[in-house]
Amino acid sequence: MDNAVDAAASHPPARPFAEVGMRAEPGAMVLSVADRGPGVPTALRAAVFREGGPTKKPPPHHGRGVGLTRVHGVARRRGGSVRLTERPGGGAVFTIRPPRNPPVASGAAS
């Protein structure tokens, strides 16, 4: 959400926005975060999921650049996914599909 707000604010079209949506699908909850910013260039799309990924311009933002990495890692470890697509009309959409009932690690408390 932080990235969406920054993108919308730094690239103001007539009506900037950032929005969050949530819906249930069979076997999963789906969360989406969309903005009307400049979008993410195709060449950088995989990189935004790496720690310190190129979503911010210098100077470096201390303590930032790890959120998408963590979301992506947790979703994948639990059998979910995170996807980045273009928003029709400009901007980016991140869609997170964590599993509704993730597997419990052996030895973990219920």
C-alpha contacts under 8 A as a table, 3 or more apart, distances in Angstrom:
res1	aa1	res2	aa2	distance
1	M	4	A	5.04
1	M	5	V	6.26
1	M	18	A	7.54
1	M	20	V	7.60
1	M	33	V	6.33
2	D	5	V	5.32
2	D	6	D	6.24
3	N	6	D	5.09
3	N	7	A	6.04
3	N	55	T	7.62
4	A	7	A	5.10
4	A	8	A	6.13
4	A	18	A	5.52
4	A	19	E	7.97
4	A	33	V	7.12
4	A	34	A	6.45
4	A	35	D	5.15
4	A	37	G	7.47
4	A	92	A	7.93
5	V	8	A	5.23
5	V	9	A	6.07
5	V	17	F	7.30
5	V	18	A	5.61
5	V	35	D	7.18
6	D	9	A	5.19
6	D	10	S	5.99
7	A	10	S	5.27
7	A	11	H	6.14
7	A	35	D	6.92
7	A	36	R	7.35
7	A	37	G	4.64
7	A	38	P	6.81
7	A	39	G	7.91
8	A	11	H	5.48
8	A	12	P	6.00
8	A	16	P	5.23
8	A	17	F	5.70
8	A	18	A	6.44
8	A	35	D	5.90
8	A	36	R	5.46
8	A	37	G	4.41
8	A	38	P	7.88
9	A	12	P	5.68
9	A	16	P	6.76
9	A	37	G	7.55
10	S	37	G	7.27
11	H	16	P	7.76
11	H	36	R	7.96
11	H	37	G	5.27
11	H	38	P	6.22
12	P	15	R	7.03
12	P	16	P	5.43
12	P	37	G	7.15
13	P	16	P	5.59
13	P	36	R	7.62
13	P	37	G	7.90
16	P	35	D	7.68
16	P	36	R	5.82
16	P	37	G	7.37
17	F	35	D	5.67
17	F	36	R	5.76
18	A	33	V	7.20
18	A	34	A	5.59
18	A	35	D	4.23
18	A	36	R	6.69
19	E	33	V	5.71
19	E	34	A	5.32
19	E	35	D	6.41
20	V	31	L	7.25
20	V	32	S	5.61
20	V	33	V	4.56
20	V	34	A	6.54
21	G	31	L	5.68
21	G	32	S	5.05
21	G	33	V	6.51
22	M	29	M	7.23
22	M	30	V	5.53
22	M	31	L	4.46
22	M	32	S	6.33
23	R	29	M	6.01
23	R	30	V	5.27
23	R	31	L	6.70
24	A	28	A	6.20
24	A	29	M	4.54
24	A	30	V	5.96
25	E	28	A	5.26
25	E	29	M	5.92
25	E	30	V	6.97
27	G	99	P	6.29
27	G	100	R	5.48
27	G	101	N	7.40
28	A	97	R	6.24
28	A	98	P	6.17
28	A	99	P	4.62
28	A	100	R	4.39
28	A	101	N	7.76
29	M	97	R	5.96
29	M	98	P	6.29
29	M	99	P	6.64
29	M	100	R	5.82
30	V	95	T	6.91
30	V	96	I	5.76
30	V	97	R	4.75
30	V	98	P	7.06
31	L	95	T	5.81
31	L	96	I	5.12
31	L	97	R	6.55
32	S	93	V	6.69
32	S	94	F	5.53
32	S	95	T	4.38
32	S	96	I	6.14
33	V	93	V	5.64
33	V	94	F	5.26
33	V	95	T	6.64
34	A	87	R	7.11
34	A	91	G	7.16
34	A	92	A	5.63
34	A	93	V	4.27
34	A	94	F	6.42
35	D	87	R	7.56
35	D	91	G	5.26
35	D	92	A	5.68
35	D	93	V	6.74
36	R	39	G	7.55
36	R	87	R	7.45
36	R	89	G	7.73
36	R	90	G	5.63
36	R	91	G	4.21
36	R	92	A	6.96
37	G	90	G	6.61
37	G	91	G	4.48
37	G	92	A	7.07
38	P	90	G	6.42
38	P	91	G	5.22
38	P	92	A	7.70
39	G	86	E	6.56
39	G	87	R	7.76
39	G	90	G	6.33
39	G	91	G	4.02
39	G	92	A	4.70
40	V	44	L	6.60
40	V	45	R	6.30
40	V	86	E	7.71
40	V	91	G	7.54
40	V	92	A	6.51
41	P	44	L	5.49
41	P	45	R	6.52
42	T	45	R	5.37
43	A	46	A	7.59
44	L	47	A	5.16
44	L	48	V	6.47
44	L	54	P	7.28
45	R	48	V	5.66
45	R	49	F	7.77
45	R	84	L	7.15
46	A	49	F	5.99
46	A	50	R	7.57
47	A	50	R	5.33
47	A	53	G	5.46
47	A	54	P	6.73
48	V	51	E	7.78
48	V	52	G	7.91
48	V	53	G	4.55
48	V	54	P	5.94
48	V	55	T	6.27
48	V	68	L	6.92
48	V	69	T	7.56
49	F	53	G	6.36
49	F	68	L	5.35
49	F	69	T	4.61
49	F	72	H	6.56
50	R	53	G	5.08
50	R	66	V	7.61
50	R	68	L	7.64
50	R	69	T	5.35
51	E	65	G	5.82
51	E	66	V	4.96
51	E	68	L	7.85
51	E	69	T	5.45
52	G	64	R	7.13
52	G	65	G	4.17
52	G	66	V	5.92
53	G	56	K	7.92
53	G	65	G	5.73
53	G	66	V	7.72
54	P	57	K	7.26
54	P	65	G	7.75
55	T	65	G	7.21
56	K	60	P	7.35
56	K	61	H	7.46
56	K	65	G	7.73
57	K	60	P	7.07
58	P	61	H	7.64
61	H	64	R	5.47
61	H	65	G	7.56
63	G	66	V	7.41
64	R	67	G	6.95
65	G	68	L	7.17
65	G	69	T	7.61
66	V	69	T	5.11
66	V	70	R	6.14
67	G	70	R	5.24
67	G	71	V	6.19
68	L	71	V	5.06
68	L	72	H	5.93
69	T	72	H	5.24
69	T	73	G	6.09
70	R	73	G	5.07
70	R	74	V	6.04
71	V	74	V	5.37
71	V	75	A	6.04
71	V	82	V	7.64
72	H	75	A	5.27
72	H	76	R	6.15
72	H	81	S	6.85
72	H	82	V	5.76
73	G	76	R	5.28
73	G	77	R	6.10
74	V	77	R	5.21
74	V	78	R	6.21
75	A	78	R	5.34
75	A	79	G	6.24
75	A	80	G	4.49
75	A	81	S	5.29
75	A	82	V	6.88
75	A	96	I	7.57
75	A	97	R	7.19
75	A	98	P	5.32
75	A	99	P	7.87
76	R	79	G	5.07
76	R	80	G	5.05
76	R	81	S	5.57
76	R	82	V	7.95
77	R	80	G	7.33
78	R	98	P	7.06
78	R	99	P	6.85
78	R	102	P	5.55
78	R	103	P	6.76
79	G	98	P	7.00
79	G	99	P	6.25
79	G	102	P	6.99
80	G	96	I	7.62
80	G	97	R	5.25
80	G	98	P	4.22
80	G	99	P	5.26
81	S	96	I	5.86
81	S	97	R	5.13
81	S	98	P	6.28
82	V	94	F	6.83
82	V	95	T	5.56
82	V	96	I	4.41
82	V	97	R	6.25
83	R	94	F	5.62
83	R	95	T	5.14
83	R	96	I	6.55
84	L	92	A	6.96
84	L	93	V	5.71
84	L	94	F	4.64
84	L	95	T	6.49
85	T	92	A	5.92
85	T	93	V	5.24
85	T	94	F	6.58
86	E	90	G	6.78
86	E	91	G	5.97
86	E	92	A	4.68
86	E	93	V	5.90
87	R	90	G	5.31
87	R	91	G	4.99
87	R	92	A	5.01
87	R	93	V	5.68
88	P	91	G	7.45
98	P	102	P	7.85
99	P	102	P	5.39
104	V	108	A	6.67
104	V	110	S	7.91
105	A	108	A	5.54
